[in-house]
Amino acid sequence: MQTNLLSLDIGSIFSNLWQSMGISQGGWQNYVMLLISFLLMFLAIVKKYEPMLLLPIAFGMFLINLPGAENVLWGTYPEGAEHIYDNVENRGLLWYLYFGVDKVIYPPLIFLGIGAMTDFGPLIANPKSMLIGAGAQLGIFVALFGAVLLGFEGAAAAAIAIIGGADGPTAIYVSKILAENLVPTIAIAAYSYMALIPVIQKPIMRLLTTKKERAIRMKPLRQVSKVEKVIFPVAVTLVVGLLVPDAIPLLGMLMLGNLFRESGVVERLSSQAQNGLINTVTIFLGIAVGCKAKGDMFLTVDTLSILLIGIIAFMIGTIGGLLVAKLMCKLTKGQINPLIGSAGVSAVPMAARISEDVGRETDPQNHLLMHAMGPNVAGVIGSALAAGILLAIF
């Protein structure tokens, strides 16, 4: 029966208005998450820390934690149903945006764009960079054992471990398959630490290297031919596909994007992959991840544990890459600047830029960017391989 407006007294009208307001519905968790979203927006806008993803993630978190907004933005759940993706009815905008995360569509498309944007020439010119990239994956395996020690079961521990690779799309891909309930926490941890690379890595780099090592000037890389650049993505895909097929959805898209770039015959596809496509997917991915960070499900002891494991893993990954680079410096009698080791984590190209920045603090004329891009690209490949191995095991 419809309510007759004339039959309502003033008190009932104001009571109904109050009950419909979000401010009457939210719990303390909502407001804590709103503050966290403001902090992430500050880091993205003012500090310019990985703003391309941090800003949409922060705003998605902001939207879903507005009291009373969840049912409109996401949808409603039948009474007594678990809060999982498939149970939603009266679906809203965010449910549809999250479809690309739920069906693990977004991460491979992000890799396609990264491949189209990335020059693999420095890695091809200096294959030894793969060793540095491998060393930087140490954080993944340290995080795996740390998560197990803190009581997480195998699959969840593997999902948490991938944070150590400093690769957001890979972290989302693995966690969605192995531990869907941990996707928002793992994704936010991965992207937050990627955004904080300058804060986390620089002190470690200065601590583990001497001034003399930081001043080392490396010889210019050799010119890589077009034939090598075209063969490389095909060869890597073939080898990885034969050995670790679970890594192909990510690595295959990475290499396809790079083949678009290097073949020179599909410039329109290459341009679309590295511009329109990756930008659109990045918006959808960021909002979709942020919208799952609901206060009552996010603010838990497990979340704090994951954030702690993540930052330790990221630091260990940085240390692993630096130590391998220092060893290579010794073996080559000072031909390799150890600073490029920190770029072995998979945050492209920010980690390589940090190597350049710290090197130029010691010698303003020392340019390490292209040398650091080799380990940086190797880190992307290494994290995708580690993800495939973890998926195969768990």
C-alpha positions, 0 to 999 in steps of 0.5 A, spaced: 500 500 500 502 506 498 503 511 503 499 517 503 503 523 503 498 527 507 497 522 512 504 523 514 505 527 520 511 532 520 515 527 525 514 521 520 517 525 514 523 527 518 524 520 521 524 517 514 528 522 511 533 521 517 533 513 515 534 514 508 541 518 509 547 515 509 550 518 515 544 514 519 547 508 516 554 508 517 559 504 522 566 507 525 569 502 519 566 506 514 569 513 516 576 509 518 576 507 510 574 514 508 580 517 511 584 512 508 581 513 501 583 521 503 590 519 504 591 515 498 588 520 494 593 525 497 599 521 495 596 520 488 595 527 487 600 531 491 606 526 492 604 523 485 605 516 487 603 512 482 597 516 481 594 512 474 592 507 479 592 509 486 587 515 484 582 510 481 583 505 487 582 511 492 576 513 489 573 507 489 574 505 496 571 512 497 565 511 494 563 504 496 564 506 504 560 512 503 554 510 508 548 507 505 551 508 498 553 500 497 546 498 495 546 503 490 553 502 487 554 495 488 547 491 489 544 488 494 544 481 497 539 476 499 538 476 506 542 471 509 547 470 503 554 471 503 557 477 501 560 474 494 560 476 487 555 471 484 550 473 490 549 480 488 542 482 486 539 488 483 546 489 480 549 496 480 555 500 476 560 497 480 558 490 480 559 490 472 566 494 473 568 488 477 566 483 472 573 484 469 577 482 476 572 477 477 573 473 471 581 475 471 580 479 464 583 486 466 590 484 469 592 480 462 590 487 458 594 491 463 600 486 461 598 487 453 599 495 454 605 494 458 608 490 453 607 495 448 610 501 452 616 497 454 623 497 450 626 490 451 632 492 448 636 493 454 635 486 457 636 483 450 643 487 450 645 485 457 642 478 458 645 478 465 640 482 467 635 476 468 639 474 474 638 481 478 631 480 476 631 473 479 634 475 485 629 481 486 623 475 486 626 473 493 621 477 496 616 473 494 618 467 497 620 470 503 613 473 504 610 466 502 613 463 508 612 469 512 604 468 511 605 461 512 608 462 519 602 467 521 597 462 520 595 463 512 593 456 509 597 455 502 593 458 497 592 464 501 599 465 503 601 464 495 596 470 493 599 474 499 607 472 497 606 475 490 606 482 493 613 481 494 614 482 486 611 489 486 607 487 480 599 490 481 596 486 475 600 480 477 598 480 485 590 481 482 591 475 478 594 470 483 589 473 488 583 472 484 584 465 483 587 463 489 584 467 495 578 471 492 576 474 499 583 477 499 583 481 493 582 488 495 587 487 501 593 484 496 591 489 491 591 495 495 598 493 499 601 492 492 599 498 489 601 502 495 608 499 496 609 501 488 607 508 489 611 508 495 618 506 492 622 512 492 620 512 500 622 505 501 627 503 496 632 509 497 634 508 504 636 501 502 640 503 496 644 508 500 645 503 506 647 497 502 652 500 497 658 505 498 659 512 495 664 509 490 659 503 488 654 508 486 659 512 482 660 507 477 659 509 470 657 503 466 659 502 458 653 504 453 649 498 451 650 495 444 645 496 439 640 491 439 637 489 432 630 489 430 630 482 428 632 480 435 627 485 438 622 481 434 624 474 435 625 475 443 617 475 445 616 469 441 622 465 443 620 467 451 613 465 450 615 459 447 620 457 452 615 459 458 609 456 455 613 449 455 615 450 462 610 454 466 604 454 462 600 457 468 604 464 466 602 464 459 595 469 460 600 474 463 606 473 460 603 471 453 599 478 453 606 482 455 609 479 449 604 480 444 604 487 446 611 488 445 611 484 438 606 489 436 611 494 438 617 491 435 614 488 429 612 495 426 607 493 422 601 494 426 602 501 429 595 502 430 594 496 434 600 498 438 598 505 439 591 503 442 594 498 446 599 503 450 594 508 450 587 508 449 586 500 452 591 500 458 588 507 460 581 505 460 582 498 463 586 502 468 580 506 470 576 500 471 581 496 474 582 501 480 575 503 481 573 495 481 579 494 486 577 500 491 570 498 491 571 491 494 575 495 500 569 495 504 570 497 512 567 491 515 571 486 511 577 490 510 579 492 517 581 486 520 587 483 523 588 479 517 589 485 513 594 488 518 598 482 517 598 482 510 600 489 509 606 488 514 608 482 510 607 486 504 612 491 506 617 486 508 617 482 502 618 489 498 624 490 502 627 483 501 625 483 494 629 490 493 635 487 497 635 481 493 636 485 487 641 489 490 645 483 493 645 480 486 648 486 483 653 487 488 656 480 487 656 481 479 659 488 480 665 484 484 665 479 479 666 484 473 671 488 477 667 494 477 663 494 471 656 494 474 653 499 478 649 495 484 644 501 484 641 497 478 639 491 482 633 495 486 630 495 479 629 488 479 622 489 482 617 489 477 615 496 478 616 499 471 619 504 470 619 507 476 624 502 480 629 504 474 628 511 475 629 511 482 636 507 480 637 513 476 636 518 481 640 515 487 646 514 482 645 522 480 645 524 487 653 521 487 655 523 480 650 528 476 653 526 470 652 518 471 646 516 467 643 509 469 636 509 467 637 504 460 642 500 464 636 499 470 631 498 465 634 491 463 633 488 470 626 492 471 623 488 465 627 482 467 623 483 474 616 483 470 618 477 467 620 474 473 614 476 477 609 473 472 614 466 472 613 466 479 606 467 479 605 461 474 609 457 479 605 458 485 599 457 481 601 450 478 603 448 485 597 451 489 
